[in-house]
Amino acid sequence: MAEHPAFSRFVETIAALRAPDGCPWDIEQTHRSIARNMLEEAYEVVDAIEADDTAHLREELGDVLLQVVLQCQIAQDAGAFTIDEVCQDVNDKIIRRHPHVFGDVRAGAANEVLDMWDRIKRDERADAAIAAGRKAHEADGFLDSIPCGMPALIQAQKISRKVIGIGFEWETIDDIWDQVFSEIEELRQAYGEAQKDERGKVIDGPEVELEVGDVLFTFSNVALRMGIDAETALRASCRKFRTRWSYIERAAIAQDRRIEELSTEEMNILWDEAKLAE
């Protein structure tokens, strides 16, 4: 089995930063104070992956590891848990949820593995309920493991995939499309009835907001049925838009003009040029 001395040295380095004679900033940090850093570093990892930037990916993975080790050191300093316990827990979980690798269960395709993973998680929740003196059906809610703070598109598809796993789904993709069109019509009606300003912006329209959410949620199911990750797809569209907009900005600079000085017609022409350049 391979040893990982560099990991051990890194854990020792973070411990030194948190020691009484360590770094004043690191000593002051709490789980909450650096929680957002974990999100920011994770997004930077995704950026590096989608840019196929291996060198940057190596650096950003290190930054995520820094957040993990620092959070574990904060917990150890408080007597809560250690990084070794975290590693042991996740190792046990991975072995337990891969019986087709570490046991005698067979799984022939990736979707079978995902279904088995969900079944094992449900069994774990039931076992936890029993261990806490409750009945198996009194386990935590089926969707409780999906964080409410997760990006909404990711959350929508995770919710849908979990309930699909126990049979709550549309029969065909055409059925989902019908639901999408139905939700769009409900949105149109809600918008038509809402109070709006002179530019068409809704004034105090929670119903419209909910209908927009229903359209997005249902459409995420179309992507899910197609095997498309909605969050990844939308990020790709955002990158495409940024690239085309950058073309327009460069064109404005070349004309010694500010972007605000371009007419809508001029911007549309440049937009089409950017599309052709792709």
N, C-alpha and C positions, 0 to 999 in steps of 0.2 A: 504494500500500500504506500502511495506517495506521501511524503511528508511536506508540510507547508510552513517552513521556518519564517518566510517573509510575513505570513499572516500573523504569526505569534509575535514577531517584532513590532508589527503595526499595532496590535492590541496593547503591547507594553508602552508604545509611544503615546497612545491616547490616554492610558492610565497615568502616565507621567504628566500629561497636560492637565489632568484633573486632580493631581496630587496637591497638598497644601502649599508646596513651593512651586507649583506649576504656573500655567497661564491664567491670569485674572479673568479673562473673557470666558475661557472654557470652564473654569470653576463656577462661574455664575449661571451657566446654562441649565435649563430644566427640560423635561420632555416637551412641554408646551412651547417654550421659547424658540426651539429649533424645529418644531414640527413642520412648518412650511418649507424649510430647507429640503426636506425629504421629497416633497412634491416637485420643487423646482429642479432638483438634481435628476429626478426620474424623467422629467420632461426633456431635459438636455440629453439624457441617454437615448430617448426615442428619436430626437432630432438627429443625433449622430448615426443611429441605425438607418434611418430613412434617407440619410445623405450618403450612405455607404462609406462613411469616413471612419475607417478602422482605428487610426491613430487617435482620433478624437473620442471614439467609443471607449478605448482603453482608459483614457483620462477620466471620462465621465463615469464609468463604472467604478473607478477608484473613489470618486466623490460620493457616489451612493454608498459604497462600502464604509466611507468615513462616517456618514450619517448613522448607519447601522451600528458600527462599533461605538460611536459616541453615545448613542441612545442606550446601548447595553451597559456602558461604563457608568452612566448616570444612574441606571437601575441598580447596578452593583454597589455603588456608593451609598444608595439608600437601603441596601439590604433586601432588595426585591428579587432580583435574579441576575445571573451571569451570562456572558456570551456563550459559554460552554453549554449552559442549559438551553439556550435558544437554539444552538446548533443540534443538540440532542433531540429536542422536541421536533424540529422540522425534519430531521433525518428519520425519526420514528414515523412521522406522518407520511413522508414520501414512500417509505417501505410499505406502510399499511395500505396506502392508496394505490399501490402498483402490485397487486397480487399476481398479475400476469407476468411480472418480471421476477418478483421475489417469492412467489408462491406457485400454486398449481392451477391457477385460473388461466383461461385462454381468451385472448382478445385479438381479433383479426384485422380491425380497422381503427382509425383514429376516433371516429364517432362512437365506437363501442367503448373505447377507453374513457371518453368524456362521460358517457352514460354510467359506466361503472364507478367513476370518480364521484359523481353526484349521489349514487346509491350508497356508497361508503360514507360520504359526508352525512347523509340522512341517518344512517345507522349510528354514526358517532354522536349526533345530536340526541338520538333516542337513548343511547347508553349514558350520556352525560345527564339527561333528565332523571333516569333511574338512579344514578349514583347520587343525585341531589335529593333523592327521596320522592321524586315525582313519577308519574306514569310516563311510558314511552311517548304517548301521543300528546303529552304536555311539554314536549321539548320546545326550544326556542322557535320562533316563527320561521317558516320555510325560506323566507327571503331576508331574514335578519343578517345573514352573513355578507350581504351585499351592502357596502357602505353608502349611506345617503349622500355623502360628500363627494362621491365618485363622479367624474364628468358624465353629464346626463346621457349622452349617446351610448357610452360604454355601459352605464347603468341599465338603460333600457334594453339593450341586447342581452345583458347578463340575466336580467329579470325574465325576459322572454325565453331564453334558453333553458332556464331552470324549470319553468312551468311546463314548457314543451316536453321536458324529460319525464314528466308524470302524466302526459297525455292531454294537457290543456293547450290546444292549438287549432288553427284553421286547417282544413283538410288539404287545400291546394293553394298555390300562390295566387291563383285568380281570385280566390275568396279573400285573400289579404288585400289585393288591389281593389276589390269592391268596397272593403272597409275603408281603405285610404280615400277613395272618392266620396264615400259617405261622410267621413270626417271633414274633408275639404268643404263639402256643401254645408255642414254644420258651422264651420268657421266662417264661410261667406255670409250665412244668415246672422250669426252673432255679430260680425263686423258691421253688417248693414243696419242692425238695430242699435249699435253702440253710439254713444255721443262722441263726436270727433271735432277736432279743430279745423281751421281753414286748409291745412295741408293734409288732412286725412288721418292725423295721428289720433289714436284712441285716447279719450279722457276717462280715466278711472274705469277701465274695462277688464275686470278680472275674468269675466266669462270668455272674452276673446283670447286672453292669455291661456286659459285652460284648453280652449279649442285648438290653438296653435300647438300646444303640447301634445294633444291627442293625435294631431296630424303627424308630428315628428315621431311620436312613439310608434304609431302604426306603420309609418314608412320604414322605421328601423327594422320592423319585422319582415318587410319586403327584402331588405338587404340581408337579413339573417337567413331567410329561406334561400337566397341566392348564394350564400356562403361568403358574403362580403362583410368585412368589419366596417361598420358605419363610421366609427371615429377615424379610422385610418383613411377611409375614402374622403371624408370631409377635410382632413388635414391636407390631403393631396390637392384638393380643389383650392384650399387656401394658399398653398404654395404656388399653384398655377396662377392664381389671381395676383399674388405678390410679384411674380415674374413679369406678367404682362403690364402691371402698373409701373414697375420699375422701368420698363421700356418706354412708357409714356413720359415718365419723369426725365429720363435721359434725353428724349427727343425735345422736351421743353428747354432743357439746359442748353442743348445744341443750338437752339434758336434764340438763346439768351433771353428766355422768358420764364416767368414763374408758372408753376403748374396751374395756379388759379386763373391765369390769364388765358388759358386755352378754352375755346368754346366746347360745348358738348359734342358738336359735330366733329371738331378737330380731334378730340379725345377718342371718339368712336372710330375714326379713320386709323389713328395710331394703334388702337386696340386690335383692329383687324390685321394691321401689319404685324403686330406682336404674335398673333395667332399663326400667321403664315410663317413667321420666323421659327416657330416651334417645329 
